[in-house]
């Protein structure tokens, strides 16, 4: 075989081997990126669930806060009514003592 042809064949074999190494390296990187993508996706789903829970908690807080305010107002009304009733009872007792 001609030395020029042999050198060209060897160069082709060398380039083919180098391309094979590059392809293996790229395949390993693709697999690593796929794994990272999967982990990122899992983290995203986890964060979305947390956001959903926090949103429901915030909604519940707003609702419960409104209910608590309504109950405070009602409690104040009842307290005022009881105070009036006590004053009226004292006045009635005073009147009956006379």
Secondary structure, DSSP 8 states (H G I E B T S, - for coil): --HHHHHHHHHHHHHHHHHHHHHHHHHHHHHHHHHHHHHHHHHHHHHHHHHHHHHHHHHHHHHHHHHHHHHHHHHHHHHHHHHHHHHHHHHHHHHHH-
